[in-house]
Amino acid sequence: MDSPAAGHDIREGRLFLEDPDLGGYYGLAIHIDRVLLKKDTPYQSLVVAEAGPLGRVLLLDGYIQLTDFDETGYHEMLVHVPMLTHPDPRRVLIIGGGDGGSLREALRHPGVERADLCEIDAEVMEASRRYFPGMARSFEDPRASIHIEDGIRFVREHPGSWDVILVDSSDPVGPAVGLFGEAFYRDLRRALRPGGVAVTQCESAFLFQDLIRDVFRFLPKIFPLAAYYTTLVPTYTSGVIGFAFCSLGPDPLITPPDPRRVEAIGELDYYTPLLHRAAFALPRRFLRLFPPQISDRQGRVDPLSAPAPP
Ligand code: SAM
C-alpha cells in the first residue's frame, strides 16, 4: 500500500495522515475517495472530501473537524449536557461552529427563543450549506441569528447576554488561539446571564495535557464551578475529546437531566441521560491534570449514590 499523504497533502485515492502527535509517533489516517472542495479562505485552508463509510469529511488546516460518521458524538455532548443542566436556557450563543451542527442541536430545545452563532470564517458556512445541508439548515431557523466576526471580540462586547454559551472551536491554531486564553474565559463569564453555563471544546486529555493543565489552572478562579467531561469521536486523534464545563451555578453532577426535557429534544444518536453524568467520570491519568478541587470531585464516589453526610 502507498504510504499516506501527510500534513496538508490531501489526495484522492490515498490515505491522508493528520500531522502526527506524540513526537511524530502517533497519527490518525483516513482514506480519501474524492475531494469535493479545496480552497484557502482568508483564515485557513478548507477541504471537504468523501471517505467511504465515514461519509463527508470537513478539514481545516489539515485537521479533521467532523465526519458524517461520528459528528453526533461531538455535537450532542457539547450541546445537550449544558442545555439540560441549565434549568431554562432561552438565549444561546455558539462561538465558531460554522458547520451548523451545534446550532442544529441547540435549536432542538423548544425553550430556546434566540440562538446567536458567531463564526469568523463565512466560507466554512458556505461549504456547509453546500456539502452538509443537514447541519446548515439550522442557519435558516427564524430563532437563529448569524454573526460573521471574531468570537473573542463578540463575547467581550455583549456582557450579561446568554444563558448558555457553547465554544465550538477548532484546535488552538490561527484565529482559535485566543479562545483558549484566560482573558477570553473572563469575558465568557461576563457574557453569561445569572446562573449561566458555558462549555468549551477543550481537547483530548491524552494529547493536550499542557493546554488542559493551563486552562484548569485559571478556570476555578473565574467560575464558581468548573469541570471537564469527555466524549468519543473516533475520527479525532486519540478517539476522545473533552470539554470544559464552566458554570455560575447549575451542577451536572448534582442535578440529573429532566426526562421530559430529554424527550422533547426528539431522536438522539449519542446522548443519553446516563452518559450525561458518566461523561464526568474520568480515568486517573486524566484526573492528574486538574487541581484538587476538580480532581477530588470528579474522581470520588458518585455524589448521587453516595450516602448523605450525617
Ligand atoms: N468540531 C470541531 C473540532 O473540534 O474540530 C470544531 C468545528 S467548527 C468547524 C470550528 C470553527 O471555529 C471553524 O469554522 C473556525 O473558523 C471557527 N473559529 C476559529 N476561531 C474563531 C474565532 N476566533 N471566532 C469565531 N470562530 C472561530
py3Dmol code that shows the C-alpha trace and the ligand (Angstrom):
import py3Dmol

protein = """\
ATOM      1  CA  MET A   1       0.000   0.000   0.000  1.00  0.00           C
ATOM      2  CA  ASP A   2       1.170   3.582  -0.709  1.00  0.00           C
ATOM      3  CA  SER A   3       2.460   5.487   2.286  1.00  0.00           C
ATOM      4  CA  PRO A   4      -0.136   8.016   3.413  1.00  0.00           C
ATOM      5  CA  ALA A   5      -0.045  11.617   2.219  1.00  0.00           C
ATOM      6  CA  ALA A   6       0.919  13.702   5.241  1.00  0.00           C
ATOM      7  CA  GLY A   7       0.285  17.202   6.601  1.00  0.00           C
ATOM      8  CA  HIS A   8      -1.967  19.203   4.297  1.00  0.00           C
ATOM      9  CA  ASP A   9      -1.397  16.945   1.327  1.00  0.00           C
ATOM     10  CA  ILE A  10      -4.875  15.565   0.740  1.00  0.00           C
ATOM     11  CA  ARG A  11      -5.078  13.395  -2.379  1.00  0.00           C
ATOM     12  CA  GLU A  12      -7.810  11.262  -3.880  1.00  0.00           C
ATOM     13  CA  GLY A  13      -7.381   7.505  -3.606  1.00  0.00           C
ATOM     14  CA  ARG A  14      -4.776   7.797  -0.821  1.00  0.00           C
ATOM     15  CA  LEU A  15      -4.640   7.543   2.929  1.00  0.00           C
ATOM     16  CA  PHE A  16      -4.361  11.013   4.428  1.00  0.00           C
ATOM     17  CA  LEU A  17      -2.374  11.333   7.652  1.00  0.00           C
ATOM     18  CA  GLU A  18      -3.039  14.239  10.026  1.00  0.00           C
ATOM     19  CA  ASP A  19       0.061  15.893  11.465  1.00  0.00           C
ATOM     20  CA  PRO A  20       1.250  13.190  13.896  1.00  0.00           C
ATOM     21  CA  ASP A  21       1.277  13.709  17.678  1.00  0.00           C
ATOM     22  CA  LEU A  22       3.431  12.323  20.494  1.00  0.00           C
ATOM     23  CA  GLY A  23       6.667  13.442  18.888  1.00  0.00           C
ATOM     24  CA  GLY A  24       5.689  12.058  15.491  1.00  0.00           C
ATOM     25  CA  TYR A  25       4.955   8.505  16.700  1.00  0.00           C
ATOM     26  CA  TYR A  26       1.168   8.540  16.522  1.00  0.00           C
ATOM     27  CA  GLY A  27      -1.319   9.885  13.995  1.00  0.00           C
ATOM     28  CA  LEU A  28      -4.762   9.381  12.565  1.00  0.00           C
ATOM     29  CA  ALA A  29      -5.206   8.439   8.918  1.00  0.00           C
ATOM     30  CA  ILE A  30      -8.340   8.248   6.781  1.00  0.00           C
ATOM     31  CA  HIS A  31      -8.721   7.135   3.182  1.00  0.00           C
ATOM     32  CA  ILE A  32      -9.885   9.913   0.845  1.00  0.00           C
ATOM     33  CA  ASP A  33     -12.064   8.772  -2.068  1.00  0.00           C
ATOM     34  CA  ARG A  34     -12.903  12.136  -3.571  1.00  0.00           C
ATOM     35  CA  VAL A  35     -12.050  15.774  -2.864  1.00  0.00           C
ATOM     36  CA  LEU A  36     -15.224  17.845  -3.250  1.00  0.00           C
ATOM     37  CA  LEU A  37     -13.803  21.251  -2.313  1.00  0.00           C
ATOM     38  CA  LYS A  38     -10.303  22.559  -1.644  1.00  0.00           C
ATOM     39  CA  LYS A  39      -9.610  26.242  -1.066  1.00  0.00           C
ATOM     40  CA  ASP A  40      -7.728  28.749   1.038  1.00  0.00           C
ATOM     41  CA  THR A  41     -10.023  31.140   2.873  1.00  0.00           C
ATOM     42  CA  PRO A  42      -8.655  34.346   4.459  1.00  0.00           C
ATOM     43  CA  TYR A  43      -8.330  32.357   7.724  1.00  0.00           C
ATOM     44  CA  GLN A  44      -7.465  28.751   6.915  1.00  0.00           C
ATOM     45  CA  SER A  45      -7.265  26.003   4.313  1.00  0.00           C
ATOM     46  CA  LEU A  46     -10.601  24.297   3.849  1.00  0.00           C
ATOM     47  CA  VAL A  47     -11.241  20.838   2.392  1.00  0.00           C
ATOM     48  CA  VAL A  48     -14.418  18.815   2.036  1.00  0.00           C
ATOM     49  CA  ALA A  49     -13.879  15.210   0.961  1.00  0.00           C
ATOM     50  CA  GLU A  50     -15.667  11.885   0.729  1.00  0.00           C
ATOM     51  CA  ALA A  51     -14.260   8.958   2.678  1.00  0.00           C
ATOM     52  CA  GLY A  52     -16.336   5.785   2.153  1.00  0.00           C
ATOM     53  CA  PRO A  53     -18.163   4.756   5.337  1.00  0.00           C
ATOM     54  CA  LEU A  54     -17.107   7.977   7.104  1.00  0.00           C
ATOM     55  CA  GLY A  55     -19.244   9.916   4.608  1.00  0.00           C
ATOM     56  CA  ARG A  56     -18.280  13.536   4.065  1.00  0.00           C
ATOM     57  CA  VAL A  57     -15.362  14.989   5.997  1.00  0.00           C
ATOM     58  CA  LEU A  58     -14.588  18.655   6.770  1.00  0.00           C
ATOM     59  CA  LEU A  59     -10.913  19.528   7.299  1.00  0.00           C
ATOM     60  CA  LEU A  60      -9.470  22.909   8.320  1.00  0.00           C
ATOM     61  CA  ASP A  61      -5.717  23.461   8.097  1.00  0.00           C
ATOM     62  CA  GLY A  62      -5.284  19.702   7.640  1.00  0.00           C
ATOM     63  CA  TYR A  63      -7.222  18.727  10.796  1.00  0.00           C
ATOM     64  CA  ILE A  64     -10.462  16.770  10.745  1.00  0.00           C
ATOM     65  CA  GLN A  65     -13.306  18.895  12.099  1.00  0.00           C
ATOM     66  CA  LEU A  66     -16.141  16.449  11.583  1.00  0.00           C
ATOM     67  CA  THR A  67     -17.318  13.464   9.602  1.00  0.00           C
ATOM     68  CA  ASP A  68     -20.876  12.293   8.897  1.00  0.00           C
ATOM     69  CA  PHE A  69     -19.905   9.050  10.655  1.00  0.00           C
ATOM     70  CA  ASP A  70     -19.353  10.387  14.154  1.00  0.00           C
ATOM     71  CA  GLU A  71     -20.310  14.087  14.373  1.00  0.00           C
ATOM     72  CA  THR A  72     -23.189  13.315  16.749  1.00  0.00           C
ATOM     73  CA  GLY A  73     -20.810  12.167  19.500  1.00  0.00           C
ATOM     74  CA  TYR A  74     -19.309  15.642  19.471  1.00  0.00           C
ATOM     75  CA  HIS A  75     -22.309  17.892  18.797  1.00  0.00           C
ATOM     76  CA  GLU A  76     -24.849  16.153  21.039  1.00  0.00           C
ATOM     77  CA  MET A  77     -22.469  16.094  24.006  1.00  0.00           C
ATOM     78  CA  LEU A  78     -21.182  19.650  23.508  1.00  0.00           C
ATOM     79  CA  VAL A  79     -24.746  20.969  23.391  1.00  0.00           C
ATOM     80  CA  HIS A  80     -27.161  18.795  25.386  1.00  0.00           C
ATOM     81  CA  VAL A  81     -25.024  18.440  28.510  1.00  0.00           C
ATOM     82  CA  PRO A  82     -25.027  22.202  29.296  1.00  0.00           C
ATOM     83  CA  MET A  83     -28.507  22.808  27.851  1.00  0.00           C
ATOM     84  CA  LEU A  84     -30.042  20.121  30.077  1.00  0.00           C
ATOM     85  CA  THR A  85     -28.006  21.161  33.110  1.00  0.00           C
ATOM     86  CA  HIS A  86     -29.277  24.752  32.875  1.00  0.00           C
ATOM     87  CA  PRO A  87     -32.869  24.857  34.205  1.00  0.00           C
ATOM     88  CA  ASP A  88     -34.293  27.102  31.472  1.00  0.00           C
ATOM     89  CA  PRO A  89     -31.944  28.115  28.637  1.00  0.00           C
ATOM     90  CA  ARG A  90     -33.640  30.674  26.386  1.00  0.00           C
ATOM     91  CA  ARG A  91     -30.723  32.564  24.910  1.00  0.00           C
ATOM     92  CA  VAL A  92     -27.802  30.614  23.499  1.00  0.00           C
ATOM     93  CA  LEU A  93     -24.544  31.680  21.855  1.00  0.00           C
ATOM     94  CA  ILE A  94     -22.310  29.469  19.737  1.00  0.00           C
ATOM     95  CA  ILE A  95     -18.772  30.660  19.023  1.00  0.00           C
ATOM     96  CA  GLY A  96     -17.248  29.006  15.940  1.00  0.00           C
ATOM     97  CA  GLY A  97     -19.369  26.037  14.877  1.00  0.00           C
ATOM     98  CA  GLY A  98     -19.599  27.288  11.282  1.00  0.00           C
ATOM     99  CA  ASP A  99     -20.709  23.856  10.082  1.00  0.00           C
ATOM    100  CA  GLY A 100     -24.068  24.362  11.863  1.00  0.00           C
ATOM    101  CA  GLY A 101     -24.029  21.089  13.841  1.00  0.00           C
ATOM    102  CA  SER A 102     -24.103  22.717  17.281  1.00  0.00           C
ATOM    103  CA  LEU A 103     -26.748  25.218  16.220  1.00  0.00           C
ATOM    104  CA  ARG A 104     -28.880  22.335  14.904  1.00  0.00           C
ATOM    105  CA  GLU A 105     -28.693  20.627  18.302  1.00  0.00           C
ATOM    106  CA  ALA A 106     -29.296  23.812  20.352  1.00  0.00           C
ATOM    107  CA  LEU A 107     -32.421  24.648  18.364  1.00  0.00           C
ATOM    108  CA  ARG A 108     -33.936  21.247  19.161  1.00  0.00           C
ATOM    109  CA  HIS A 109     -34.649  22.576  22.654  1.00  0.00           C
ATOM    110  CA  PRO A 110     -38.159  24.048  22.418  1.00  0.00           C
ATOM    111  CA  GLY A 111     -37.470  26.655  25.132  1.00  0.00           C
ATOM    112  CA  VAL A 112     -34.779  28.405  23.066  1.00  0.00           C
ATOM    113  CA  GLU A 113     -36.014  31.819  21.966  1.00  0.00           C
ATOM    114  CA  ARG A 114     -32.856  33.002  20.250  1.00  0.00           C
ATOM    115  CA  ALA A 115     -29.574  31.380  19.241  1.00  0.00           C
ATOM    116  CA  ASP A 116     -26.653  33.548  18.092  1.00  0.00           C
ATOM    117  CA  LEU A 117     -23.842  31.963  16.126  1.00  0.00           C
ATOM    118  CA  CYS A 118     -20.565  33.863  15.768  1.00  0.00           C
ATOM    119  CA  GLU A 119     -18.222  32.305  13.202  1.00  0.00           C
ATOM    120  CA  ILE A 120     -15.123  34.109  11.959  1.00  0.00           C
ATOM    121  CA  ASP A 121     -14.973  32.406   8.546  1.00  0.00           C
ATOM    122  CA  ALA A 122     -18.015  32.790   6.255  1.00  0.00           C
ATOM    123  CA  GLU A 123     -16.538  30.264   3.844  1.00  0.00           C
ATOM    124  CA  VAL A 124     -16.920  27.432   6.367  1.00  0.00           C
ATOM    125  CA  MET A 125     -20.645  28.226   6.475  1.00  0.00           C
ATOM    126  CA  GLU A 126     -20.823  28.368   2.677  1.00  0.00           C
ATOM    127  CA  ALA A 127     -19.131  24.960   2.419  1.00  0.00           C
ATOM    128  CA  SER A 128     -21.528  23.530   4.977  1.00  0.00           C
ATOM    129  CA  ARG A 129     -24.575  24.874   3.122  1.00  0.00           C
ATOM    130  CA  ARG A 130     -23.393  23.007   0.049  1.00  0.00           C
ATOM    131  CA  TYR A 131     -21.952  19.794   1.493  1.00  0.00           C
ATOM    132  CA  PHE A 132     -23.551  19.336   4.925  1.00  0.00           C
ATOM    133  CA  PRO A 133     -27.119  20.595   4.364  1.00  0.00           C
ATOM    134  CA  GLY A 134     -28.475  18.570   7.293  1.00  0.00           C
ATOM    135  CA  MET A 135     -26.394  20.736   9.646  1.00  0.00           C
ATOM    136  CA  ALA A 136     -26.526  24.020   7.725  1.00  0.00           C
ATOM    137  CA  ARG A 137     -30.352  24.011   7.628  1.00  0.00           C
ATOM    138  CA  SER A 138     -30.146  25.370  11.159  1.00  0.00           C
ATOM    139  CA  PHE A 139     -28.881  28.736   9.768  1.00  0.00           C
ATOM    140  CA  GLU A 140     -32.354  29.346   8.309  1.00  0.00           C
ATOM    141  CA  ASP A 141     -34.257  28.809  11.571  1.00  0.00           C
ATOM    142  CA  PRO A 142     -36.083  32.057  12.493  1.00  0.00           C
ATOM    143  CA  ARG A 143     -34.630  31.863  16.027  1.00  0.00           C
ATOM    144  CA  ALA A 144     -31.054  31.829  14.648  1.00  0.00           C
ATOM    145  CA  SER A 145     -29.001  34.986  14.259  1.00  0.00           C
ATOM    146  CA  ILE A 146     -25.671  34.695  12.417  1.00  0.00           C
ATOM    147  CA  HIS A 147     -22.689  36.986  13.024  1.00  0.00           C
ATOM    148  CA  ILE A 148     -19.584  36.739  10.859  1.00  0.00           C
ATOM    149  CA  GLU A 149     -16.874  38.099  13.121  1.00  0.00           C
ATOM    150  CA  ASP A 150     -14.239  37.194  15.670  1.00  0.00           C
ATOM    151  CA  GLY A 151     -15.910  35.438  18.596  1.00  0.00           C
ATOM    152  CA  ILE A 152     -13.348  36.842  21.014  1.00  0.00           C
ATOM    153  CA  ARG A 153     -14.481  40.405  20.325  1.00  0.00           C
ATOM    154  CA  PHE A 154     -18.160  39.455  20.085  1.00  0.00           C
ATOM    155  CA  VAL A 155     -18.168  37.934  23.577  1.00  0.00           C
ATOM    156  CA  ARG A 156     -16.284  40.911  25.029  1.00  0.00           C
ATOM    157  CA  GLU A 157     -18.827  43.347  23.606  1.00  0.00           C
ATOM    158  CA  HIS A 158     -22.004  41.639  24.911  1.00  0.00           C
ATOM    159  CA  PRO A 159     -21.988  41.304  28.700  1.00  0.00           C
ATOM    160  CA  GLY A 160     -24.922  39.655  30.501  1.00  0.00           C
ATOM    161  CA  SER A 161     -26.465  38.277  27.319  1.00  0.00           C
ATOM    162  CA  TRP A 162     -26.731  34.465  27.281  1.00  0.00           C
ATOM    163  CA  ASP A 163     -27.941  31.554  29.440  1.00  0.00           C
ATOM    164  CA  VAL A 164     -25.695  29.053  27.659  1.00  0.00           C
ATOM    165  CA  ILE A 165     -22.544  29.721  25.615  1.00  0.00           C
ATOM    166  CA  LEU A 166     -21.018  26.910  23.520  1.00  0.00           C
ATOM    167  CA  VAL A 167     -17.493  27.380  22.217  1.00  0.00           C
ATOM    168  CA  ASP A 168     -17.316  25.036  19.221  1.00  0.00           C
ATOM    169  CA  SER A 169     -13.800  25.919  18.170  1.00  0.00           C
ATOM    170  CA  SER A 170     -11.057  24.344  16.151  1.00  0.00           C
ATOM    171  CA  ASP A 171      -7.675  23.473  17.726  1.00  0.00           C
ATOM    172  CA  PRO A 172      -5.621  26.343  19.207  1.00  0.00           C
ATOM    173  CA  VAL A 173      -4.049  27.445  15.939  1.00  0.00           C
ATOM    174  CA  GLY A 174      -4.696  30.567  13.815  1.00  0.00           C
ATOM    175  CA  PRO A 175      -7.857  32.500  14.787  1.00  0.00           C
ATOM    176  CA  ALA A 176      -8.741  29.991  17.542  1.00  0.00           C
ATOM    177  CA  VAL A 177      -5.628  30.601  19.709  1.00  0.00           C
ATOM    178  CA  GLY A 178      -7.314  33.313  21.795  1.00  0.00           C
ATOM    179  CA  LEU A 179     -10.302  31.035  22.503  1.00  0.00           C
ATOM    180  CA  PHE A 180      -8.071  29.071  24.894  1.00  0.00           C
ATOM    181  CA  GLY A 181      -6.763  32.066  26.888  1.00  0.00           C
ATOM    182  CA  GLU A 182      -7.633  33.390  30.332  1.00  0.00           C
ATOM    183  CA  ALA A 183      -8.888  36.772  29.062  1.00  0.00           C
ATOM    184  CA  PHE A 184     -11.445  35.051  26.839  1.00  0.00           C
ATOM    185  CA  TYR A 185     -12.747  32.917  29.733  1.00  0.00           C
ATOM    186  CA  ARG A 186     -13.152  36.073  31.846  1.00  0.00           C
ATOM    187  CA  ASP A 187     -15.189  37.625  29.031  1.00  0.00           C
ATOM    188  CA  LEU A 188     -17.234  34.402  28.764  1.00  0.00           C
ATOM    189  CA  ARG A 189     -18.184  34.731  32.405  1.00  0.00           C
ATOM    190  CA  ARG A 190     -19.220  38.364  31.917  1.00  0.00           C
ATOM    191  CA  ALA A 191     -21.279  37.444  28.831  1.00  0.00           C
ATOM    192  CA  LEU A 192     -23.417  34.963  30.775  1.00  0.00           C
ATOM    193  CA  ARG A 193     -26.698  35.868  32.441  1.00  0.00           C
ATOM    194  CA  PRO A 194     -27.043  34.974  36.151  1.00  0.00           C
ATOM    195  CA  GLY A 195     -26.933  31.189  36.637  1.00  0.00           C
ATOM    196  CA  GLY A 196     -25.493  30.711  33.139  1.00  0.00           C
ATOM    197  CA  VAL A 197     -23.323  27.897  31.817  1.00  0.00           C
ATOM    198  CA  ALA A 198     -20.525  27.873  29.222  1.00  0.00           C
ATOM    199  CA  VAL A 199     -18.934  24.817  27.642  1.00  0.00           C
ATOM    200  CA  THR A 200     -15.795  24.963  25.515  1.00  0.00           C
ATOM    201  CA  GLN A 201     -14.075  22.459  23.246  1.00  0.00           C
ATOM    202  CA  CYS A 202     -11.070  21.562  25.426  1.00  0.00           C
ATOM    203  CA  GLU A 203      -9.167  18.889  23.518  1.00  0.00           C
ATOM    204  CA  SER A 204      -8.020  15.342  24.252  1.00  0.00           C
ATOM    205  CA  ALA A 205      -6.502  14.636  27.669  1.00  0.00           C
ATOM    206  CA  PHE A 206      -4.236  12.059  26.022  1.00  0.00           C
ATOM    207  CA  LEU A 207      -2.634  14.632  23.744  1.00  0.00           C
ATOM    208  CA  PHE A 208      -3.146  18.210  25.016  1.00  0.00           C
ATOM    209  CA  GLN A 209      -2.050  17.801  28.617  1.00  0.00           C
ATOM    210  CA  ASP A 210      -0.228  21.126  28.945  1.00  0.00           C
ATOM    211  CA  LEU A 211      -3.117  23.054  27.447  1.00  0.00           C
ATOM    212  CA  ILE A 212      -5.683  21.392  29.730  1.00  0.00           C
ATOM    213  CA  ARG A 213      -3.476  21.971  32.790  1.00  0.00           C
ATOM    214  CA  ASP A 214      -3.121  25.644  31.862  1.00  0.00           C
ATOM    215  CA  VAL A 215      -6.849  26.193  31.280  1.00  0.00           C
ATOM    216  CA  PHE A 216      -7.825  24.472  34.524  1.00  0.00           C
ATOM    217  CA  ARG A 217      -5.263  26.491  36.472  1.00  0.00           C
ATOM    218  CA  PHE A 218      -7.196  29.728  35.837  1.00  0.00           C
ATOM    219  CA  LEU A 219     -10.738  28.349  35.358  1.00  0.00           C
ATOM    220  CA  PRO A 220     -11.570  27.797  39.062  1.00  0.00           C
ATOM    221  CA  LYS A 221     -10.591  31.433  39.725  1.00  0.00           C
ATOM    222  CA  ILE A 222     -13.149  32.615  37.178  1.00  0.00           C
ATOM    223  CA  PHE A 223     -16.132  30.261  37.582  1.00  0.00           C
ATOM    224  CA  PRO A 224     -17.651  29.011  40.866  1.00  0.00           C
ATOM    225  CA  LEU A 225     -17.960  25.585  39.245  1.00  0.00           C
ATOM    226  CA  ALA A 226     -15.547  24.115  36.690  1.00  0.00           C
ATOM    227  CA  ALA A 227     -15.381  20.532  35.429  1.00  0.00           C
ATOM    228  CA  TYR A 228     -14.069  18.507  32.486  1.00  0.00           C
ATOM    229  CA  TYR A 229     -16.006  15.867  30.596  1.00  0.00           C
ATOM    230  CA  THR A 230     -15.328  13.701  27.572  1.00  0.00           C
ATOM    231  CA  THR A 231     -16.988  12.114  24.576  1.00  0.00           C
ATOM    232  CA  LEU A 232     -15.947   9.534  21.999  1.00  0.00           C
ATOM    233  CA  VAL A 233     -15.176  10.690  18.465  1.00  0.00           C
ATOM    234  CA  PRO A 234     -13.154   8.052  16.578  1.00  0.00           C
ATOM    235  CA  THR A 235     -12.059  10.493  13.853  1.00  0.00           C
ATOM    236  CA  TYR A 236     -10.390  12.881  16.318  1.00  0.00           C
ATOM    237  CA  THR A 237      -6.854  11.733  17.118  1.00  0.00           C
ATOM    238  CA  SER A 238      -6.972   9.536  20.247  1.00  0.00           C
ATOM    239  CA  GLY A 239     -10.712   8.908  19.717  1.00  0.00           C
ATOM    240  CA  VAL A 240     -11.641  11.076  22.691  1.00  0.00           C
ATOM    241  CA  ILE A 241     -12.242  14.786  23.050  1.00  0.00           C
ATOM    242  CA  GLY A 242     -13.020  16.803  26.169  1.00  0.00           C
ATOM    243  CA  PHE A 243     -14.974  19.885  27.128  1.00  0.00           C
ATOM    244  CA  ALA A 244     -14.524  22.463  29.879  1.00  0.00           C
ATOM    245  CA  PHE A 245     -17.809  22.893  31.752  1.00  0.00           C
ATOM    246  CA  CYS A 246     -17.938  26.379  33.313  1.00  0.00           C
ATOM    247  CA  SER A 247     -20.927  27.309  35.444  1.00  0.00           C
ATOM    248  CA  LEU A 248     -22.240  30.201  37.509  1.00  0.00           C
ATOM    249  CA  GLY A 249     -24.495  27.758  39.398  1.00  0.00           C
ATOM    250  CA  PRO A 250     -26.029  24.664  37.732  1.00  0.00           C
ATOM    251  CA  ASP A 251     -24.102  21.485  38.558  1.00  0.00           C
ATOM    252  CA  PRO A 252     -24.215  18.465  36.222  1.00  0.00           C
ATOM    253  CA  LEU A 253     -23.057  16.126  38.997  1.00  0.00           C
ATOM    254  CA  ILE A 254     -25.908  17.074  41.322  1.00  0.00           C
ATOM    255  CA  THR A 255     -28.895  17.708  39.053  1.00  0.00           C
ATOM    256  CA  PRO A 256     -29.831  14.846  36.744  1.00  0.00           C
ATOM    257  CA  PRO A 257     -31.365  15.870  33.399  1.00  0.00           C
ATOM    258  CA  ASP A 258     -35.159  16.241  33.391  1.00  0.00           C
ATOM    259  CA  PRO A 259     -36.569  13.252  31.428  1.00  0.00           C
ATOM    260  CA  ARG A 260     -39.354  15.404  29.924  1.00  0.00           C
ATOM    261  CA  ARG A 261     -36.819  17.827  28.517  1.00  0.00           C
ATOM    262  CA  VAL A 262     -34.726  14.954  27.109  1.00  0.00           C
ATOM    263  CA  GLU A 263     -37.893  13.556  25.483  1.00  0.00           C
ATOM    264  CA  ALA A 264     -38.688  16.970  23.975  1.00  0.00           C
ATOM    265  CA  ILE A 265     -35.384  17.035  22.061  1.00  0.00           C
ATOM    266  CA  GLY A 266     -36.571  14.162  19.859  1.00  0.00           C
ATOM    267  CA  GLU A 267     -34.495  11.341  18.418  1.00  0.00           C
ATOM    268  CA  LEU A 268     -30.861  11.285  19.513  1.00  0.00           C
ATOM    269  CA  ASP A 269     -27.933   9.282  18.196  1.00  0.00           C
ATOM    270  CA  TYR A 270     -25.371   9.543  21.017  1.00  0.00           C
ATOM    271  CA  TYR A 271     -26.548  11.410  24.127  1.00  0.00           C
ATOM    272  CA  THR A 272     -28.295   9.522  26.927  1.00  0.00           C
ATOM    273  CA  PRO A 273     -29.068  10.821  30.447  1.00  0.00           C
ATOM    274  CA  LEU A 274     -26.728   8.192  31.892  1.00  0.00           C
ATOM    275  CA  LEU A 275     -23.890   9.280  29.598  1.00  0.00           C
ATOM    276  CA  HIS A 276     -24.570  12.891  30.603  1.00  0.00           C
ATOM    277  CA  ARG A 277     -23.319  12.140  34.094  1.00  0.00           C
ATOM    278  CA  ALA A 278     -20.913   9.333  33.241  1.00  0.00           C
ATOM    279  CA  ALA A 279     -19.028  11.711  30.934  1.00  0.00           C
ATOM    280  CA  PHE A 280     -17.705  13.492  34.050  1.00  0.00           C
ATOM    281  CA  ALA A 281     -16.187  10.284  35.470  1.00  0.00           C
ATOM    282  CA  LEU A 282     -12.525  10.454  34.482  1.00  0.00           C
ATOM    283  CA  PRO A 283      -9.660   7.958  34.366  1.00  0.00           C
ATOM    284  CA  ARG A 284      -6.941   8.528  36.976  1.00  0.00           C
ATOM    285  CA  ARG A 285      -4.433   9.621  34.363  1.00  0.00           C
ATOM    286  CA  PHE A 286      -6.816  12.414  33.307  1.00  0.00           C
ATOM    287  CA  LEU A 287      -7.617  13.408  36.910  1.00  0.00           C
ATOM    288  CA  ARG A 288      -3.920  14.190  37.456  1.00  0.00           C
ATOM    289  CA  LEU A 289      -4.201  17.145  35.084  1.00  0.00           C
ATOM    290  CA  PHE A 290      -6.622  19.046  37.326  1.00  0.00           C
ATOM    291  CA  PRO A 291      -6.277  20.954  40.602  1.00  0.00           C
ATOM    292  CA  PRO A 292      -7.551  19.038  43.673  1.00  0.00           C
ATOM    293  CA  GLN A 293     -10.933  20.788  43.913  1.00  0.00           C
ATOM    294  CA  ILE A 294     -11.768  19.367  40.481  1.00  0.00           C
ATOM    295  CA  SER A 295      -9.956  16.013  40.543  1.00  0.00           C
ATOM    296  CA  ASP A 296     -11.328  15.143  44.012  1.00  0.00           C
ATOM    297  CA  ARG A 297     -14.867  15.841  42.926  1.00  0.00           C
ATOM    298  CA  GLN A 298     -14.694  14.006  39.607  1.00  0.00           C
ATOM    299  CA  GLY A 299     -12.695  11.079  40.923  1.00  0.00           C
ATOM    300  CA  ARG A 300     -14.717  10.247  44.003  1.00  0.00           C
ATOM    301  CA  VAL A 301     -17.829   8.130  44.512  1.00  0.00           C
ATOM    302  CA  ASP A 302     -20.879   9.200  42.512  1.00  0.00           C
ATOM    303  CA  PRO A 303     -22.363  12.034  44.612  1.00  0.00           C
ATOM    304  CA  LEU A 304     -25.921  10.912  43.836  1.00  0.00           C
ATOM    305  CA  SER A 305     -25.462   7.321  45.006  1.00  0.00           C
ATOM    306  CA  ALA A 306     -23.163   8.142  47.964  1.00  0.00           C
ATOM    307  CA  PRO A 307     -24.911   8.166  51.349  1.00  0.00           C
ATOM    308  CA  ALA A 308     -25.782  11.671  52.535  1.00  0.00           C
ATOM    309  CA  PRO A 309     -23.279  13.036  55.068  1.00  0.00           C
ATOM    310  CA  PRO A 310     -24.552  12.768  58.699  1.00  0.00           C
TER     311      PRO A 310
END
"""
ligand_1 = """\
27
SAM
N -15.894 20.184 15.924
C -14.718 20.837 15.594
C -13.463 20.363 16.235
O -13.354 20.274 17.456
O -12.555 20.062 15.465
C -14.859 22.317 15.543
C -15.629 22.624 14.304
S -16.010 24.214 13.851
C -15.826 23.984 12.104
C -14.684 25.270 14.341
C -14.873 26.684 13.782
O -14.325 27.648 14.677
C -14.220 26.928 12.425
O -15.204 27.080 11.441
C -13.400 28.220 12.640
O -13.466 29.098 11.535
C -14.079 28.791 13.875
N -13.251 29.755 14.617
C -11.932 29.642 14.927
N -11.523 30.733 15.597
C -12.620 31.542 15.754
C -12.839 32.796 16.374
N -11.846 33.463 16.974
N -14.092 33.331 16.334
C -15.111 32.657 15.732
N -14.945 31.475 15.116
C -13.730 30.906 15.131
"""
view = py3Dmol.view(width=600, height=400)
view.addModel(protein, "pdb")
view.setStyle({"model": 0}, {"cartoon": {"style": "trace"}})
view.addModel(ligand_1, "xyz")
view.setStyle({"model": 1}, {"stick": {}})
view.zoomTo()
view.show()
